[in-house]
Amino acid sequence: MKILVTGASGFIGSHLVSKLSSLRQHEIVCMTRNVKSLNGRFDGQIKIIKADVSHYRDLLKAMTGVDIAFYLIHSMEGSSKEWKKFAERDIIAAENFAKAATECGVKRIIYLGGLSNEENIANLSDHMRSRMHVGEILKTSSAKVTIFCAAVILGQGGGSFQMLQYLVERLPVMVCPKWVLTKSQPVAIDDVVSYLIKAIDCPKTEDKAFDIGGPDVLSYFDMMKRYGNIINKSIKIIIISFLTPRLSSYWIDLITPIKASLATPLIDSLKYEAITKDDTIKGIIPLQLKSFEEAIKAAKEEKPRKSEVTKKERTSISLNSKVLLLSLIAISVMGLTYYVLDPKPELFIANWLALSALWYFGIGFSIYFIIKSTRLGSMIAGIIGWATLAFWLSDTEYAILGHSFLAASNLATNVRDLISIAIAGLVVVASHNIFHKIRVYQL
């Protein structure tokens, strides 16, 4: 058969194509908007076609002669401004796909949607409501549609796994919202792909929808604890009620490679219980499902896919990180000279001591998260750099006006300030570079 895989460059699609190609039973066509993203990823027997689901004529070209089409497209990713429009893009894409499938005589459509136990659709998150709507639209085509509904999918490259991995591995203490206590049924990516592939030759799955999940029912809190056990790390988790999904997504954006625009719909979905209600699929397609621990170990053993960097960089992320770390250490040393080089009584009053303690805490905090390769570390370093730069610039006014911002100065302290200004400038520049480059290099 001729099989079309949409979203072939994505998390699910890439795993599906790899498995299908290893079987060598069918003609595989990968559809993507960015052909370069698939170059060298699959063997020469896989045909790659450039097409955009928002362009109907592209779909007609891609779906001509196709027997089975896997619909693995979503519009969650993109900038935060564009994210609010993802539901509209999903509807347009699904309508185009259903219409093109009918016109091209596609026999089957296999779709992977989201799992939720919320019965009132109006109460669902925008993401989950859109996933359900897409499934209904696809069923309007003449093709026989199979829908699989999954909750948290664990695998290398998946947003849920990456959130779990980086939060646990990078944070000694986590402050989490209530949604981490909601129960779900995580499933391994290998098991999801097995369901998708076995449905091809299983007539009993035609025109039906199935819930799929792994053998464990866990909250995200449980998952974080069990992940910590796997890597032999003890973590402390504090639950608070006022941390909204939006604030949580920004925090995840700063700690993990997951963009806030993708973290927001993922977190919105995790607010609702997602446990399989119907186990019919286990009788139709029996699988030895991986446990949570087995899924995590398999994901960690899989080599992460490297991001393609096409833009030429003047300075590398490694060089900027070294410059930033050395600059932060240097300004902390220069700060100590205030108490060693001609110390003034004014420096030992409570306010200045408290400010100095906060400044050193910020430097230590940023160094820790820079070493952990997070955007949070470079952001804090940038704030410290700008504040320090402003302070030392103010303190050099002695050279012009004859008096100092902090206390009486002399030539030695002014030379010290000028050196410190240069170092603080390096902190600002390096932190800015890292903040904008690090997401590309985090894997």
Residue pairs with C-beta under 8 A, 6 or more apart in sequence:
1 26
1 27
1 67
1 68
1 200
2 26
2 27
2 29
2 65
2 66
2 67
2 68
3 20
3 26
3 27
3 28
3 29
3 66
3 67
3 68
3 69
3 70
3 200
4 29
4 31
4 62
4 63
4 66
4 68
4 69
4 70
4 106
5 13
5 16
5 17
5 20
5 28
5 29
5 30
5 31
5 70
5 72
6 13
6 31
6 53
6 69
6 70
6 71
6 72
6 73
6 97
7 13
7 31
7 32
7 71
7 72
7 73
7 74
8 14
8 16
8 17
8 30
8 31
8 32
8 38
8 48
8 72
9 30
9 32
9 34
9 37
9 38
9 41
10 72
11 153
11 155
11 157
11 158
11 159
11 189
12 72
12 112
12 153
12 189
12 192
12 193
13 30
13 70
13 72
14 41
14 157
14 305
15 155
15 157
15 189
15 190
15 193
16 70
16 72
16 193
16 196
16 197
17 28
17 30
17 42
17 46
18 42
19 193
19 194
19 197
20 26
20 28
20 197
21 28
21 42
21 43
21 45
21 46
23 197
24 45
26 200
27 47
28 45
28 46
28 47
29 46
29 47
29 48
29 49
29 62
29 66
30 38
30 42
30 46
30 47
30 48
30 49
31 49
31 50
31 51
31 62
32 38
32 48
32 49
32 50
32 51
33 50
33 51
33 52
34 50
35 48
35 50
36 308
36 310
37 308
38 48
41 305
42 48
49 61
49 62
50 58
51 58
51 59
51 61
51 62
52 58
53 59
53 73
53 92
53 93
53 96
53 97
54 89
54 92
54 93
54 96
55 96
56 96
56 99
56 100
59 96
59 97
59 100
60 100
60 103
60 104
63 69
63 100
63 101
63 104
63 106
64 104
65 104
66 104
66 106
67 106
67 107
67 108
68 106
68 107
68 108
68 109
68 110
68 200
69 97
69 101
69 106
69 108
69 109
69 110
69 143
70 109
70 110
70 111
70 112
70 196
71 94
71 97
71 109
71 110
71 111
71 112
71 134
71 138
72 111
72 112
73 90
73 93
73 97
74 86
74 90
74 130
74 131
75 85
75 86
75 87
75 89
75 90
75 93
76 83
76 86
76 127
76 261
76 262
76 265
76 266
77 259
77 261
77 262
78 86
78 261
79 261
80 260
80 261
82 261
83 261
83 264
83 265
86 126
86 127
86 130
86 265
87 126
87 129
87 130
87 133
90 130
90 133
90 134
91 130
91 133
91 134
91 137
93 134
94 133
94 134
94 137
94 138
95 137
97 109
97 138
97 141
98 109
98 137
98 138
98 139
98 140
98 141
99 141
101 109
101 138
101 141
101 142
101 143
102 141
102 142
102 143
105 142
106 141
106 142
106 143
107 143
107 144
108 143
108 144
108 145
108 146
108 200
108 206
109 138
109 141
109 143
109 144
109 145
109 146
110 145
110 146
110 148
110 196
110 199
110 200
111 134
111 135
111 138
111 145
111 146
111 147
111 148
112 147
112 148
112 149
112 150
112 192
112 196
113 131
113 132
113 134
113 135
113 147
113 148
113 149
113 150
114 127
114 128
114 131
114 132
114 149
114 150
114 151
114 269
114 274
115 149
115 150
115 151
115 184
115 185
115 211
115 212
115 213
115 274
115 275
115 276
116 124
116 128
116 149
116 151
116 269
116 272
116 273
116 274
117 272
117 273
117 274
117 275
117 277
118 124
118 128
118 272
118 273
121 129
121 132
123 272
124 132
124 272
125 265
125 268
125 269
125 271
125 272
126 265
126 268
127 265
127 266
127 268
127 269
128 268
128 269
128 272
135 145
135 147
135 209
138 145
138 147
139 145
139 207
144 206
144 207
145 207
146 199
146 205
146 206
146 207
146 208
146 209
146 210
147 208
147 209
147 210
148 192
148 195
148 196
148 199
148 209
148 210
148 212
148 281
149 209
149 210
149 211
149 212
150 187
150 192
150 212
150 213
151 184
151 185
151 186
151 187
151 213
151 269
151 274
151 275
152 160
152 184
152 185
152 186
152 187
152 220
152 223
152 270
152 274
153 160
153 161
153 186
153 187
153 188
153 189
153 192
154 160
154 161
154 164
154 186
154 187
154 188
154 189
154 214
154 292
154 295
154 296
154 299
155 161
155 188
155 189
155 190
155 295
155 298
155 299
155 302
156 189
156 299
156 300
156 302
156 303
156 304
156 305
157 304
157 305
158 189
158 299
159 258
159 262
159 263
159 266
160 186
160 266
161 296
161 299
162 256
162 257
162 258
163 252
163 256
163 258
163 263
163 266
164 220
164 223
164 224
164 227
165 227
165 256
165 299
165 300
166 255
166 256
166 257
166 258
167 174
167 224
167 252
167 255
167 256
168 224
168 227
168 228
168 231
168 233
168 235
169 231
169 233
170 255
170 256
170 369
170 372
170 374
171 235
171 255
172 235
172 236
173 235
173 236
173 237
173 238
174 224
174 235
174 236
174 237
174 238
175 238
175 240
175 243
176 220
176 221
176 237
176 238
176 239
176 240
176 243
176 248
177 239
177 240
177 241
177 243
177 244
177 245
177 248
178 239
178 241
179 220
179 245
179 248
179 267
179 270
179 271
180 219
180 220
180 221
180 224
180 237
180 239
180 270
181 219
181 220
181 221
181 239
182 219
182 220
182 270
182 271
182 272
182 273
182 274
183 217
183 218
183 219
183 273
183 274
183 275
184 217
184 218
184 219
184 220
184 270
184 273
184 274
184 275
185 213
185 214
185 216
185 217
185 218
185 274
185 275
185 276
186 213
186 214
186 216
186 218
186 223
186 292
186 295
187 212
187 213
187 214
187 289
187 290
187 295
188 214
188 289
188 290
188 294
188 295
188 298
188 299
189 295
189 299
190 290
190 295
190 298
191 212
191 214
191 287
191 289
191 290
191 295
192 212
194 285
194 287
195 210
195 212
195 281
195 285
195 287
198 285
199 205
199 285
202 284
202 285
204 284
205 281
205 284
205 285
210 278
210 280
210 281
210 284
211 276
211 277
211 278
211 279
211 281
212 276
212 281
213 274
213 275
213 276
214 289
214 290
214 291
214 292
214 295
215 289
215 290
215 291
216 291
216 292
217 275
218 226
218 292
220 270
221 237
221 239
223 292
224 235
224 237
225 235
225 237
226 292
226 293
226 296
227 296
228 234
228 235
230 293
230 296
230 297
245 264
245 267
245 268
245 271
246 264
248 263
248 267
249 260
249 263
249 264
249 267
250 260
252 258
252 260
252 263
252 267
253 259
253 260
253 263
253 375
254 374
254 375
254 376
254 379
255 374
255 375
255 376
256 263
256 374
256 442
257 439
257 442
257 443
258 266
259 439
290 298
304 443
305 443
306 443
307 440
307 441
307 443
309 440
309 441
313 437
315 433
317 433
317 434
317 437
317 438
317 441
320 430
320 433
320 434
320 437
321 370
321 373
321 430
321 434
323 426
323 430
324 370
324 378
324 381
324 426
324 427
324 430
324 431
324 434
325 367
325 370
325 371
327 385
327 423
327 424
327 426
327 427
327 430
328 363
328 366
328 367
328 370
328 381
328 384
328 427
329 367
330 423
331 363
331 384
331 385
331 388
331 420
331 423
331 424
331 427
332 360
332 363
334 416
334 419
334 420
334 423
335 356
335 359
335 360
337 416
338 344
338 347
338 406
339 347
341 412
341 413
341 416
342 410
342 412
342 413
344 406
344 407
344 408
346 352
346 406
346 407
347 353
347 406
347 407
359 384
359 387
359 388
362 380
362 383
362 384
363 384
365 380
366 377
366 378
366 380
366 381
366 384
367 377
368 377
369 376
369 377
369 380
370 377
370 378
370 381
370 434
371 377
373 438
373 441
373 442
374 438
375 434
375 435
375 438
375 439
377 434
378 430
378 431
378 432
378 434
378 435
378 438
379 431
379 435
381 427
381 430
381 431
382 427
382 428
382 431
382 432
382 435
384 427
385 424
385 425
385 427
385 428
385 431
386 428
388 420
388 424
388 427
389 421
389 424
389 425
389 427
389 428
391 405
392 417
392 420
392 421
392 424
393 421
394 405
395 404
395 405
395 406
395 409
395 417
396 414
396 417
396 418
396 421
397 403
397 404
397 405
398 404
398 408
398 409
398 413
398 414
399 414
404 413
409 417
